[in-house]
Amino acid sequence: MARADTANLSVILPVVVLASSVSIMSTDVYTPSLPHLPEYFGTTPQAVKLTISLNILAFALAQLVLGPVSDRFGRRPVMLIGLLLFTCASIACAAAQSIGQLIMMRVAQGLSASVEAVVGLAIIRDLFKDTDQVRALAIWGMAISITPAAAPILGGYVHVWFGWRLNFWIVAACAAATTFLIWRTLPESTVPDRSALAPRVLGRAYWDLVRNRPFIGYVLVLGASLGMIFAFITAGPFILIEQFGVPTHHYGYYQGIIVAAFFLGSLGANWLASRTRLDTLFAAGLIVCGLGAAAVSILGLLGALTPAPLVITMSLIAFGMGPIFAVGPSFALGFVSRNVGAASALIGSGQMLICGLASGFVTAFHDGTSWPFVCVTMLLLLVAGIAWRLTGSSPRTPST
């Protein structure tokens, strides 16, 4: 297998994107089924929502370990093992006979899916530098946005025609195919560090990162903005399908509009990356995202959050996330000179921990209305504003 520094980067990026897309697909493809699972399993909506929130929390926490593991053993073997375990967990989800079994297997899915996220970001950090890294992240964002746009549309029709279980079989098949492609095409992108998992080294790495105020500021901004989307993913099917009577097989189109907005935001960020200051691009994205969140909050308080205004305001949030996620990870990693795997893990873990908490709040306070979702959005808007101030010093792209 060729070393990454001599390999064709135009092949590596699509393969990494594909691996990330499969992990995203595992949640989005079955969201249209969520309102129907309480009756299927004879349980409550809160229990069904745990298949989302606990999956996200597992996804978040596993990255703290898997990032340093990829520093120690290399990106390639960790990615391959993670995909194999993800394939097995997806099959187990399809075979679940109770809500308890589905929750446990969704946790297993989250643990294994986190590999693709943390290792994918580390590979991009390994191979792309400065503006090229920003553009690679923008392309990554555009490409993986296709999955949450298409997956719920596919999942809705699959649910209506064949039942919810087939969605997990589809995920398993896609994961198995991706594993084969990774095995055939992905080279190693780093030199394994034998000391990466030493408790003292690992503890010091995370302690230094937690004390790195600008780094943590960017992680919180990324997490707060993404948390708004995951709050919608958790609450949206119940709001649109149960509260407003949207047909199950049409739900995906509503989510697809929101994801298309993220795609356009990422496309614009990719085009502007070499034409404007990156800190200006990041600030513009955050302002647009903030305006969307403020609009959701105001409409919710006025009782006017019907399907069309909900989709429009969430699309504003998603459009602003395009520049945020194209630039934010590069700025965060720009304040890190070593332990890149641990830093990538903390970026991903921090984001998803916030997403898990947002989803958990929506789950715990489910009352059949949009109020829990609106309250979470307002809180995350406040967190994003405070975190932006935390970034403090001038942003920079990662050092070479």
C-alpha positions in Angstrom: 0.0 0.0 0.0 1.3 3.4 -1.0 2.2 5.9 1.6 -0.3 8.8 1.9 2.3 11.4 0.9 2.6 9.8 -2.5 -1.0 8.7 -3.0 -3.6 10.5 -5.1 -5.4 12.8 -2.7 -8.3 13.1 -5.1 -9.0 9.4 -4.4 -8.4 9.6 -0.6 -10.9 12.4 0.1 -13.9 10.7 -1.6 -13.2 7.5 0.3 -13.0 9.3 3.6 -16.2 11.2 2.8 -17.9 7.9 2.0 -17.0 6.4 5.3 -18.3 9.5 7.1 -21.5 9.4 5.1 -22.3 5.8 6.0 -22.1 6.6 9.7 -24.4 9.6 9.2 -26.8 7.5 7.2 -27.4 5.2 10.2 -29.5 7.8 12.0 -31.1 9.8 9.2 -32.4 6.9 7.3 -34.7 5.8 10.0 -35.9 9.1 11.5 -39.2 8.9 9.5 -39.9 5.7 11.4 -39.5 7.2 14.9 -43.1 8.3 15.5 -44.3 4.7 14.5 -41.9 2.8 16.8 -43.7 3.4 20.1 -46.8 1.5 18.8 -44.6 -1.2 17.2 -42.7 -1.9 20.4 -45.5 -1.0 22.8 -43.4 1.7 24.4 -43.3 5.5 24.9 -42.0 8.3 22.5 -39.3 9.1 25.2 -38.0 5.5 25.0 -37.8 5.7 21.2 -36.0 9.0 21.3 -33.3 7.3 23.4 -32.3 5.5 20.2 -31.1 8.9 19.0 -29.8 10.6 22.2 -27.9 7.6 23.6 -26.4 6.9 20.1 -25.1 10.5 20.0 -23.6 10.3 23.5 -21.9 7.1 22.6 -20.6 8.6 19.4 -19.3 11.6 21.4 -17.5 9.8 24.2 -15.9 7.0 22.1 -14.0 9.6 20.1 -12.0 10.6 23.1 -10.4 7.2 23.1 -10.4 6.5 19.3 -8.5 9.6 18.4 -5.5 8.7 20.4 -5.9 5.1 19.4 -5.5 6.2 15.7 -2.3 8.2 16.8 -0.9 5.0 18.3 -1.8 2.4 15.7 -2.4 4.5 12.6 -5.5 5.8 10.8 -6.0 2.9 8.4 -6.4 -0.1 10.8 -8.6 1.8 13.2 -10.8 2.9 10.3 -11.1 -0.6 9.0 -11.9 -2.2 12.4 -14.4 0.5 13.2 -16.3 0.0 9.9 -16.4 -3.8 10.5 -17.9 -3.3 14.0 -20.3 -0.7 12.6 -21.5 -3.2 10.0 -22.2 -5.8 12.7 -24.0 -3.3 14.9 -26.3 -2.3 12.0 -27.2 -5.9 11.4 -28.1 -6.3 15.1 -30.3 -3.1 14.9 -32.2 -4.7 12.0 -32.8 -7.9 14.1 -33.8 -6.1 17.4 -36.9 -7.7 19.0 -37.5 -5.0 21.7 -37.0 -1.4 22.2 -34.3 -2.3 24.8 -32.4 -4.3 22.3 -32.7 -1.5 19.7 -31.4 1.1 22.2 -28.4 -1.1 23.1 -27.5 -1.8 19.4 -27.9 1.9 18.6 -25.4 2.6 21.3 -23.1 0.1 19.7 -23.6 1.8 16.3 -22.7 5.1 17.9 -19.5 3.7 19.4 -18.3 2.3 16.1 -19.6 5.1 13.9 -17.4 7.6 15.8 -14.3 6.0 14.2 -15.2 7.4 10.8 -15.7 10.9 12.2 -12.6 11.3 14.2 -10.2 9.4 11.9 -11.6 11.1 8.9 -10.9 14.6 10.3 -7.4 13.5 11.4 -6.7 12.2 7.9 -7.7 15.5 6.4 -5.5 17.3 8.9 -2.6 15.0 8.1 -2.8 15.5 4.3 -4.1 19.0 3.6 -2.6 22.3 4.8 -3.8 25.9 5.2 -6.4 27.0 2.6 -6.4 23.5 1.0 -7.5 22.1 4.3 -10.4 24.6 4.5 -11.4 23.7 0.9 -11.2 20.0 1.7 -13.4 20.5 4.7 -15.9 22.4 2.7 -16.0 19.7 0.0 -16.3 17.1 2.8 -19.2 19.1 4.2 -20.9 19.4 0.9 -20.5 15.7 0.1 -21.6 14.3 3.4 -24.6 16.7 3.4 -26.1 14.6 0.5 -26.6 11.8 3.0 -28.9 13.5 5.5 -30.8 15.0 2.6 -31.3 11.7 0.7 -31.4 9.2 3.6 -34.7 10.3 5.3 -36.4 10.4 1.9 -35.2 6.9 1.1 -36.0 5.8 4.7 -39.6 7.2 4.6 -40.4 5.2 1.5 -38.7 2.1 2.7 -40.7 2.3 5.9 -44.0 2.6 4.1 -43.2 -0.1 1.6 -41.1 -2.6 3.5 -41.0 -1.6 7.2 -38.3 0.0 9.3 -36.0 -3.0 9.6 -34.9 -2.9 6.0 -33.4 0.6 6.6 -30.8 -0.9 8.9 -30.1 -3.8 6.4 -29.4 -1.1 3.8 -27.0 0.7 6.2 -25.2 -2.6 6.9 -24.8 -3.3 3.2 -23.4 0.2 2.5 -21.0 -0.2 5.5 -19.7 -3.5 4.2 -19.1 -2.1 0.8 -17.3 0.9 2.3 -15.1 -1.3 4.3 -13.9 -3.1 1.2 -13.2 0.2 -0.6 -11.2 1.5 2.5 -9.2 -1.7 2.5 -8.4 -1.4 -1.2 -7.6 2.3 -1.5 -6.8 4.1 1.8 -3.1 4.4 2.7 -1.7 5.2 6.1 -1.5 9.0 6.6 0.5 9.2 9.8 3.5 7.7 11.6 2.2 5.7 14.6 3.2 7.2 18.0 4.0 4.4 20.5 3.5 6.8 23.4 0.1 8.1 22.3 -1.9 5.8 24.7 0.4 6.2 27.7 -1.9 7.4 30.5 0.4 10.3 31.4 0.8 11.4 27.8 -2.9 11.0 27.1 -3.9 12.8 30.2 -1.5 15.7 29.5 -2.7 15.9 25.9 -6.3 16.4 26.9 -5.5 18.6 29.8 -3.5 20.9 27.5 -6.4 21.0 25.1 -9.0 21.7 27.7 -6.9 24.7 28.9 -6.5 25.9 25.3 -9.2 28.7 25.4 -9.4 29.5 21.7 -9.5 25.8 20.8 -12.3 25.1 23.3 -14.2 28.2 22.0 -14.3 26.9 18.5 -15.3 23.4 19.7 -18.3 25.0 21.6 -19.3 27.1 18.6 -19.3 24.0 16.4 -21.2 22.0 19.0 -23.8 24.6 19.7 -24.6 25.1 16.0 -24.7 21.3 15.2 -26.7 20.8 18.4 -29.6 22.8 16.9 -29.7 20.4 14.0 -29.7 17.3 16.2 -32.4 18.8 18.3 -34.5 19.1 15.2 -33.5 15.5 14.1 -34.8 14.3 17.4 -38.0 16.4 17.6 -38.7 17.1 14.0 -40.4 13.8 13.1 -42.8 14.1 16.0 -43.5 17.8 15.3 -44.1 17.4 11.6 -45.6 13.9 11.4 -47.6 13.8 14.7 -48.3 17.5 15.4 -48.9 18.7 11.9 -49.9 15.5 10.1 -47.1 15.4 7.5 -47.1 11.9 5.8 -44.3 9.7 6.9 -42.9 9.3 3.3 -42.9 13.0 2.8 -40.9 13.9 6.0 -37.6 13.4 4.2 -38.3 16.2 1.8 -38.7 18.7 4.7 -35.3 17.6 6.1 -33.9 17.5 2.6 -34.6 21.2 2.2 -32.7 22.0 5.4 -29.7 19.8 4.4 -29.7 21.4 0.9 -29.2 24.8 2.7 -26.1 23.3 4.4 -24.9 22.1 1.1 -25.2 25.6 -0.4 -23.5 27.2 2.6 -20.6 24.7 2.2 -20.5 25.4 -1.5 -20.3 29.1 -0.9 -17.6 28.6 1.7 -15.5 26.6 -0.7 -15.8 29.3 -3.3 -15.0 32.1 -0.9 -12.2 30.4 0.9 -9.5 31.8 -1.4 -11.3 35.1 -2.0 -12.0 36.5 1.5 -10.5 36.5 5.0 -11.3 33.2 6.7 -12.2 34.9 10.0 -14.7 37.0 8.1 -16.2 33.9 6.5 -16.5 32.2 9.8 -18.2 35.2 11.4 -20.6 35.6 8.6 -21.6 31.9 8.9 -22.1 32.3 12.7 -24.3 35.4 12.2 -26.5 33.7 9.7 -26.8 30.7 11.9 -27.6 32.9 14.9 -30.3 34.8 13.0 -32.0 31.5 12.1 -31.9 30.3 15.7 -33.3 33.7 16.9 -36.1 33.3 14.4 -36.9 29.8 15.6 -37.0 31.1 19.1 -39.3 34.1 18.4 -41.7 32.1 16.2 -41.9 29.4 18.9 -42.6 31.9 21.6 -45.4 33.4 19.4 -46.9 30.0 18.7 -46.2 30.4 14.9 -43.8 27.6 14.3 -45.8 25.8 11.6 -44.0 23.5 9.0 -43.1 26.2 6.5 -41.6 28.7 9.0 -39.8 25.8 10.8 -38.1 24.6 7.6 -37.2 28.1 6.5 -35.6 29.1 9.8 -33.8 25.8 10.2 -32.5 26.3 6.7 -31.0 29.6 7.8 -29.2 27.8 10.6 -28.0 25.1 8.2 -26.8 27.6 5.6 -24.7 29.4 8.2 -23.2 26.1 9.3 -21.6 25.7 5.9 -18.9 28.3 6.6 -18.7 27.5 10.3 -17.8 23.8 9.6 -15.6 24.7 6.6 -13.4 27.0 8.7 -14.0 26.2 12.4 -12.2 22.9 12.6 -9.1 24.4 10.8 -9.1 27.3 13.2 -9.4 25.0 16.2 -6.6 22.7 15.0 -4.5 25.9 14.2 -4.0 26.2 18.0 -2.7 22.6 18.2 0.9 21.7 17.3 0.9 18.0 18.4 -1.5 15.2 19.5 -3.6 15.8 16.4 -5.6 12.6 17.0 -6.5 13.7 20.5 -7.4 17.2 19.2 -9.6 15.8 16.4 -11.2 13.5 18.9 -12.0 16.4 21.3 -13.4 18.4 18.5 -15.7 15.6 17.4 -16.5 14.5 20.9 -17.2 18.0 22.2 -19.6 18.6 19.3 -21.5 15.4 19.7 -21.6 15.6 23.5 -23.5 18.9 23.1 -25.7 17.3 20.4 -26.4 14.4 22.7 -27.4 16.7 25.6 -29.6 18.7 23.2 -31.3 15.5 22.0 -31.5 14.2 25.5 -33.3 17.4 26.7 -35.8 17.2 23.8 -36.3 13.5 24.8 -36.7 14.1 28.5 -39.2 16.9 28.1 -41.3 15.5 25.3 -44.8 16.8 25.6 -46.2 16.5 22.1 -45.4 20.1 21.2 -42.4 22.1 19.8 -41.6 23.7 23.1 -38.7 21.5 24.2 -37.1 22.0 20.8 -37.6 25.8 21.0 -36.1 26.0 24.5 -33.0 23.9 23.4 -32.5 26.2 20.4 -32.6 29.3 22.5 -30.1 27.8 25.0 -27.7 26.8 22.2 -27.9 30.3 20.6 -26.7 31.7 24.0 -23.9 29.1 24.2 -22.7 29.9 20.6 -22.5 33.6 21.4 -20.5 33.1 24.6 -18.2 30.6 22.9 -17.4 33.0 20.1 -16.1 35.5 22.6 -14.0 32.7 24.1 -12.0 32.2 20.9 -10.3 35.5 21.7 -7.0 35.6 19.8 -6.7 35.9 16.1 -7.7 32.6 14.3 -5.2 30.8 12.2 -5.1 27.7 10.0 -3.1 24.7 11.1 0.6 25.0 11.0 2.4 22.8 8.6 
